[in-house]
């Protein structure tokens, strides 16, 4: 059994990190998987627990200065005769490519958003075009965008995110209040102000809605300020990085995403697994996850009026909302299963053996 490394800079609570863990579990029955964390001081327990569910996965992390950790990383790759590395996000892509050259390993870097900040985009372009075997984008829209930035088309493979533990469909029953929920980091990309503005508009018409915000990040203070500014603090609950996101989604009725850019959204897939209709901005691969007027609605980004109007349709029509939630589950099961995800990566690995 050949040895393969899956490499992340940090194991924090993010979508890329979650997908890296799912990849380790998906391939562990076929290869010896080494899950390597460059910064052992930044490890989220929930993802470590997921890794430890599979005792076949070898977990390694490093602590110390950047140079000492890099040298330990190279030594570990050599010691375990690792010839393939899958890396996630720009910093890990860089370290993987440099180490890969030293140990003669093929590196598949990860492009996890449809857009990247200028410096990261430049760095990943250089790594993709000149150092990596291939780059793996989690969205078709991402590949298209990166090509316009100078990435070589033939160097990018698209493999959408997968979703583990797809549950059986369960029809919801509304209570007195209609729960609208959003999940995401408190960063500019998620455009929380637009979501809050849309909820504020709905509040003027509906007295039976509540809004749950689930997330964490540097903009928490600003998010709380917007909630007060738009006067929805009486109907809004904020959950900071909770361990029961699936339960919160199960208790909700409608999911909203106002992102300015995305790859394949883990949060939307989690909402689909909770049998929710989705209202999402048309960015990244949201338009593939959300089939407009089938399992939800797609809107233009920053268009809080249209977002509010689509939410209103679902608030007014419970039968439509429930049917769209059912379609969410069906589409997720048919297109984003672990089996399809595993098949895509096994195809890559068989092509280089």
N, C-alpha and C positions, 0 to 999 in steps of 0.2 A: 504494500500500500504506500503510495507516494505521499510525501509531506508537503502541505500547503499552508501558507501563512495568510491570515486575515489581520490587517494592521490598521489601528486607529491611533490618533494622537491622544485623545481622552475618551473615556467611556462615560460620557455625560448623558443626560436625558434628552436626546435629540433623535430626529428621524433617521439620519445617516447611521448613527450608532446602533439603533434598533435593527435596521436592515442588515448591518454587518453581523449582528448576533444571529439573526435568522439565517443568513448565509452559512455561518459556521454549523448551525444545527442541520441545515438542509444537506450539507455535503459530508457530514461526519461519518455516515455509513459507507462512503465511497473512498474517502481519503483520510489520512491522518491530519487533522486540523490543529494548527497552532494559532490561538487567538492572542495577538500581541498588542499590549497597551503601552504606548510610549511614555505616558505620564501616569505613573501609578498612584499619584496623589489626587487624581480626578477620576474617580470611579463611582458610578451610581449603583446602589445596591440592587435595584430592581433588574438591571440588565446583567449584573454579575450573577444574580440568582437564576436568570434564564439560561446563562451559559452553563452553570453548574448542574442544571437539569440533565445534561448529557455528559456523563463521565468520560466519554471518549475524546472530548475536546481538551487539549492541553492549553492552559491559560498562563501567560507570562506578562509581567509588567516590570517597568524600570523606574527607579527613583534616583534623583541626583541632578547634576548639571546637564545641559543639552549635549555637550560633547561626550561625557561619560555614558549617557543613556544611548547615544547613537552608536558608540563603540560596542556597548553591550548588545545592542540590537544586531549589529553585524556579526558579532561572535556567535550569537544565538542562531542566526540563520546558517552560518557555516557549520556549527556543531550538529545541527539537525538536518543538514543537507537539503534545505528548502530551495526548491527551484521555481516556485510560482508564488507570487505575492499579490493579493487583492487589497488595495489601500482605499481609504475613505477620507475625502476632503483634502484641501490644498497642502497643508503642512505635512500630513501623513503621506500624501502623494510624493512630495519632495524627498522626504527621508527614505521612502521605499525605493524611489528611482535611483538615488545615490547608493544605497546599500545594495540594491539589485545589481548594479554594475560591478560592485566589488565581489559579489558571490556568484555572479553569472546566473541570476534568477530572472525570469520573465515577470514583469510588473504590469498589472492591470489597474490603472488608477480609476478613481471614482469622481464623477461630476454629478453633484447631488441637487443642483438647482438649475432652473432654466436660464438663469442669469447669475453672473458673479461680479463682485466689485472689481474695479479696474485692475488693481495690482494682482489680485488672485486670478483674474482672467488671464492676464499676461503670463503669470507663472504657470498656470495649468496648460496654457497653449504651448509653452516651451516644453513642458514635461510630456505632453501628449504627442507633439510632433517629432520630438527628438530623442526621448528617453524611454517612454512606455511602450510595451508591446501593443496595447490598445487602451483606450479610455472607455469606461462604461458609464453611459448617461442613463439616468432613471426616467427620462422623458423624451418623447419625440420632438417636442417643442424646444427642449434644451439643445438637442443635436442641431436642429435647424439654426438656432441662434448662435451656437458656437462656430458653426461653419462660416457664418457671416463675419465672425471676429478673426478668422484666419486659421481656425483649427482644420486639420486635414480630414475630409469627410470619411476616407477609408480607415482612419484610425479610431473612429467612434462607433461603438456598439450600443444599441439601446436595449436595456433590460428593465422593465418597469418594476417598481417595488412589489413585494408580495405581502400577503396577509396571512398570519398564522392563526389557527384555531377559529375558523369561520363557524359561527354558531348556526343552529337551525333557526328558521324564521319564527318569530313570535309576534303575533299581532298586538299592537299597543291598545290601551284604552285610556282615553284622555280623562284627566281629572278636572277640577274646577279651573285650574290655571294651565295655560299653554306654556310649556317650557321651551324656550329657545336657547341653544347652547353654542358656544364656540370654544375651540381648543387650539392653543398655539403659544409660542414664545412671545414675550413682550419685546418685540423688535420692530423697527419701521416696516419691514417686509410684510408684516401681518395687517397693517393699516387698521388698527383697532378703532381709530376715530370714526372711520366710515361705518363700521358696525354699530358703534354707540349712537351715531347720528341717526341711523336707520331705526334703531330701537326707540329713540326719543320721538321720532315721527309717529311710530306705531302707538306709543303710549298716549298720544293725544286722542286716539280713536278707540283703543281697546283698554279696558280696565282689568282684563283677565290674562295678562301676559307677565312672565317673569323671565329674566335673562341671567344665564350662568356663563361666567368667563373662567376658563381653566387655563392656567399658564404660569410662566415665571420669566424673569429677565430684567434687564437694566431699565426698561421703561415702565416698570410697575407703578412708580410714583405718578408718571404722566397719565397712565391709563386710569388711575384712581381720580386724577384731576379732571379728565374728560367726563367721567361718570358723574361727577358733581356739577361740572359746567353745563352738561346737557340735561341735568335734573332727572337722572334715572337711578340715582343711588337707592331709592326706596324699593325698586323692583330688581336690583342687580345683586348677585352674590359672586364674589371672586374666590376661587380656589387656587392656592399657590402650590403648584407641583404635587398634587395629591397622588396617593397610590391606588385610588379607586376610580380612575377615569372611566373605565368600562361601565361601572355601576352608575356614574353620573350620566353617561350617554344613554343608558337603558332607561333612566328616569325622564329623559327629555322627549320632546315631540318633533322638533325641527332643528336642523343643524345649519349654521351660517359660517361661511368663510369669505373674508374680504381681502385676501392676500394680493399683493402687487405683483409678485412673481412666485413661481413654484416649480418643482420638478413633478414627481408623482406624490401627491399629498398623503402622508400616513394618516393625518388627522381625519381627512375626508373618508379614507377607507375604514377607520375605526368607527366613524359615524354610520357608514353603510352597514357595517357588521352589527350595529345596534338598531338596524331596521328604520333608519331615519331618512326622510326626504331631505335633500340638500339644496341650499341656495348658495351659489359660489360664483366668484368672479372668474371671467374667462381668461385665465393665465395658466402658463405651464400646460400640464396635461389634465387640468380640471375639466376641460371640455370632453375628455375621453371618459373620465370617471363619472361625470354628471351628464347623462344623456338628456338634453334639454326637453322638458315637458314629459319625460318618462319617469326618471327617478329624482327629478328636481328641476331647478331653473339655473341657467347660466346668465350672468349679467356683466356689464362692462365694469372695469375696476373704478373705484371711487364714486360710483353712481348710487349714492345712498337712497335717492328717491325710488329708483327702480328696484333696488334690493328690498326696500320697505314694501313696495307694491307686491313683489313676489311672496314675501313673508305673509302679507295680508291674505293672499289667495289661499295659502295653506292654513292659516288661522281660521278662515271662514269655511273651508271645505274639509272637514275631517276625513271623509271617505277618500278624497283625492290624496290627502296627506298620507293616509295609511297605505294606499295602493302604491304610491311612489316609494314609500319605505320598503315595501315588499320587493319592488323592482331593484332597489339598491342592493338588497341581499342577493338577489338572483344574479345581477351583473357582477358583483364581487366574486361570487362562487365560481362563475364561469370563466373569469378572466384574470384573477389575481391570486390564485391558489399557490401554496408552497410547491405543489407538484410541478406546475408550469415554470415557476422560478428555478427550481432545481434542474429541470430539463434544460433550461437555457444555459446555465453555468456548466453543466456536464458537457454540453455541446462545445463550449469554448475549450474546456480542458481536453476533450478528446481530439480536438483539431490541432493541438500543439504537442501531443504525445508521439 
